[in-house]
Amino acid sequence: MKKLGWEVLLLLAIIVAGGYLMLNPSSSTQGTVTGNVVAAGGQVQEVVLGMKDYNYYPNTITVDSGNTVRLSMDDSAYGCFRDFTLRDFGVRKHLATPSDYVEFVADKKGTYTFSCSMGMGLGKLVVK
């Protein structure tokens, strides 16, 4: 019976911690803005993500290979969705305000998954 009590307490702690992380955007590590990462000969493609129906919107982004992608989020994104993660390109950044952005060079053709820090919101980056 005591074991069941600890399991319930552990479950409650996980739920509370998850709720705190989802609703408190300042709880994530603040990254630094990457500056002027424009690929040689490439252009900067600006992408603004929002949130719709508890997912990223748009959830499929298409960019040209070799270009620099400058990604920001509008006011509709909140919680862990403001922590943008694109593992295949080594990107993870908390975008606290619409003026925050992250830049990376889309130098690998293919389709890649991006997500929030908790893996709840998902999307696809297509590099052509």
N, C-alpha and C positions, 0 to 999 in steps of 0.2 A: 504494500500500500504506500509506503514512503517513496518508493521509486516512482510511482505514478505521480505523486505530488511534485517531485523534481522535474519530471518531464513536462508537466503543465506549466510550471514556472519558466522553464527554458523556452517553451513555445511562446509564451506571453512576451518574454524578453526579446525574442526574435521578431515578433510582430511589431512591438513598440519601436525597436531599432529600425526596422524596415520602413515603418511609417514616418519616422523622424527623417531618415535619409531622403525619402520621396518628397516630403513636403518642405524641407529646409534646404534650399539651394546653396547656402553658405557652408553646408557640412562637407562638401567635396573639396579636394585640394584645388586651389586656384593655380592654374597654369600661367605661363607667360605667353604673351602674344608673339607669334612668330612673325618676324618682319622681313619683307622683301625677299621672298623665296622664289621669285619668278624664274622659271626654267629658261635656259638659253633658247631663243627663237620661239618660245611659247608665249601664250597670252594668259591673262588672268581671267578665269571664269568665276563669276560671283554667284553663289548659291545661298538662298535664304530658306531655312527650314522653319516650319511651324509644327503645331501639334493639333491633330484632329482625330476624334474617336479613340483617344488613348494610344496614338501611334504617331510617328513622324509623318509630316505632310509637306511636300510630296514624299512618298516613301521609296521612289525610284528616281535617281539622279543620273543623268547621262552627261559625260564630259569627254573632251578630246584628249587623247594620249599626248603627253609632253607638255600640257598646259598646267599652270598653277591654279589650284582651286582655292578660293577664299570663301569659307563657309561661316555663316552667322545664323542666329536664330531670332525670330520675331518674338513679340510679347506673349504669344499664345503658348509657348513652351514653358513648363515649370517642373520643379522637382528634379528627379534624377535625369529627366529628358534633357536638361541643360548641360549634362556631362556627355559630350559627344565622343564616341570611341569608334575608331576605324583601325583595327589591329593590323591589317595587312600593310598599312602605310605608317605604322608606328604613331598613330594620332590618338591622343586622349586629352581633352581640354574641357574645363568648366567654362561655359559661355554665360556669364552671369547677367549680362545686359545685351540688348540688340546691337550695341556698338562693339561688343567683343567679337572676335573672329579667330579662326584658325586657318592657316595656309599649309598646303602640302602640294607636292608635284605629283600629278597623276601619270607616273612613268611606267606603269605595268598594265597592259591591256587585259581585260577580263571583267568579271562580275564579282564584286566584293560586298560583304555584309557590314553595315554599320549599326550601332546600337547606342543606347544609353549605358551608363556605367553599371547598371544592374541587369542588363540584357533584356529588359522588358519591352522597350520600344525598338523596333527593327526597321531596317531599310536596306536598299541595294544601291551601290554605286557601280555604274556601268562605264568602263573606260574603253572608248573606241579608238 
